[in-house]
Amino acid sequence: MTLDIAGLVQEREGGDLVAPRGQLVPLLPAGHAALPEIVCGSSVDGLVVVGEASRALEALPRVRPEIMGGVKLCYLDPPYNTGERFAYYDDRRDSDAWLNDFKSHLEGLRPLLASDASVWVHLDDSEQHRARVVLDEVFGREAFVGTIIWQKRLTRDSRKAFSSMHDYIHVYAPAGPKAWKRVRNGLSDGGAFANPDGDPRGPWRSAPMTVQAGHATPSQFYTVVTPTGAKHEPPAGRCWTYTEARLKELVAEGRVYWPRGGDGKPRLKRYQSESGGLAPFTIWGASEVGDTASAKKSLLREFPSMAAFDTPKPIELLERIVGIATDPGDLVLDYYLGSGTTAVASQRLGRSWVGVERNADVVERFVVPRLVSAYRANPAGGIGLSRLG
Ligand SMILES: C[S@@+](CC[C@H](N)C(=O)[O-])C[C@H]1O[C@@H](n2cnc3c(N)ncnc32)[C@H](O)[C@@H]1O
């Protein structure tokens, strides 16, 4: 007997499912709204729920009790209420009705959030200003962290008075921006770290150990003697960053690098593990994280014969968001999953995730095949599917 999920055939043998890679996975009762079918792997680390967001938010704590207070990142890309009709969903609603649903979903989300969570809401000018007021009401004004402007298109739309080329991503952290900054990840500054001396603290790179002499104390002016006996004074207008006593401690701890075979001026080893990364800017360009056209193109390459999903977000954009807001193993939620970009990014980055999408056709055509291919590229973290009748 076979069970066919969007082209993925799993053979059922005496009560067990044989997953694509051949391993046996336990069979969960089919058709039970509360229990997921296994799509890939032998566990459910990522779960697609086919159903309405409101029902899913209510049912999820029963399916996965650990979700209560466990969601570290919620990324939301709802229909913007643009007044358009897309191939896979209708985006024409009364503004008040749109806001009511948006608010009631956020209220359902609140108890699921971890204390150090963040909620990212992606919108355009149709509702973003009204949605911000709702976000302030639900999470409190003090939870507002910032608004990211994402450059979503590069071509001009001459039919309009202004050719809008950006979306808004409002970021809220219920613990407040200061507390959230301590848990969020900065961006890589692109600098290379290496470990040529096998330092047990891991890869490092070096930085000069001098600063401008403006506020120096006398203890920052002295002659440094290198391991080879070379002598150095601080350059004109500068002093050593540390006093001689502190430099000796750093040398003893192995945190000082002496260039030119031990003859050069001391440099401080800065470790990758201690680097918090760069604070992200609030404007994200298409050249860094892709745009709508690049996201659509990449989906069309994957599914050339299918009617395009109109509004996918680029995988690079979601990987950046997931990378900033979570660490491996954290739980990501998206209850307007669409073609599944948040789930694919989370899967690729080793996060647990739950994605909710009410259009079963979208799940079968895009979400499941994209996830299966992410799983096959890196078979870690099993994937499940649950249908809320
Ligand atoms: C803008 S799309 C999301 C696109 C997605 N971020 C991607 O990269 O493909 C919004 C999706 O939310 C789904 N949706 C809208 N309202 C929903 C609801 N109440 N419950 C569940 N899904 C909903 C729509 O069917 C649509 O697929």
The ligand as an SDF file (V2000), in Angstrom:
LIG
                    3D

 27 29  0  0  0  0  0  0  0  0999 V2000
    1.8750   36.4260    1.1330 C   0  0  0  0  0  0  0  0  0  0  0  0
    1.5960   34.7240    1.1850 S   0  0  0  0  0  0  0  0  0  0  0  0
    3.0040   34.1320    2.0730 C   0  0  0  0  0  0  0  0  0  0  0  0
    4.1940   33.9330    1.1930 C   0  0  0  0  0  0  0  0  0  0  0  0
    5.3400   33.2460    1.8510 C   0  0  0  0  0  0  0  0  0  0  0  0
    6.0310   34.0720    2.7950 N   0  0  0  0  0  0  0  0  0  0  0  0
    6.3030   32.6960    0.8180 C   0  0  0  0  0  0  0  0  0  0  0  0
    7.5080   33.0250    0.8650 O   0  0  0  0  0  0  0  0  0  0  0  0
    5.8570   31.9560   -0.0420 O   0  0  0  0  0  0  0  0  0  0  0  0
    0.3210   34.5590    2.3380 C   0  0  0  0  0  0  0  0  0  0  0  0
   -0.1990   33.1440    2.5140 C   0  0  0  0  0  0  0  0  0  0  0  0
   -1.0020   33.1000    3.6860 O   0  0  0  0  0  0  0  0  0  0  0  0
   -2.0690   32.1990    3.4850 C   0  0  0  0  0  0  0  0  0  0  0  0
   -3.1360   32.6070    4.4270 N   0  0  0  0  0  0  0  0  0  0  0  0
   -3.8770   33.7200    4.3910 C   0  0  0  0  0  0  0  0  0  0  0  0
   -4.7040   33.7670    5.4370 N   0  0  0  0  0  0  0  0  0  0  0  0
   -4.5170   32.6320    6.1450 C   0  0  0  0  0  0  0  0  0  0  0  0
   -5.0940   32.0920    7.3340 C   0  0  0  0  0  0  0  0  0  0  0  0
   -6.0580   32.7390    7.9930 N   0  0  0  0  0  0  0  0  0  0  0  0
   -4.6470   30.9120    7.7840 N   0  0  0  0  0  0  0  0  0  0  0  0
   -3.6550   30.2440    7.1240 C   0  0  0  0  0  0  0  0  0  0  0  0
   -3.0910   30.7000    5.9860 N   0  0  0  0  0  0  0  0  0  0  0  0
   -3.5030   31.8870    5.5140 C   0  0  0  0  0  0  0  0  0  0  0  0
   -2.4450   32.4010    2.0260 C   0  0  0  0  0  0  0  0  0  0  0  0
   -3.1230   31.2650    1.5250 O   0  0  0  0  0  0  0  0  0  0  0  0
   -1.0660   32.6460    1.3780 C   0  0  0  0  0  0  0  0  0  0  0  0
   -0.5460   31.4470    0.8620 O   0  0  0  0  0  0  0  0  0  0  0  0
  1  2  1  0
  2  3  1  0
  2 10  1  0
  3  4  1  0
  4  5  1  0
  5  6  1  0
  5  7  1  0
  7  8  2  0
  7  9  1  0
 10 11  1  0
 11 12  1  0
 11 26  1  0
 12 13  1  0
 13 14  1  0
 13 24  1  0
 14 15  1  0
 14 23  1  0
 15 16  2  0
 16 17  1  0
 17 18  1  0
 17 23  2  0
 18 19  1  0
 18 20  2  0
 20 21  1  0
 21 22  2  0
 22 23  1  0
 24 25  1  0
 24 26  1  0
 26 27  1  0
M  CHG  2   2   1   9  -1
M  END
$$$$
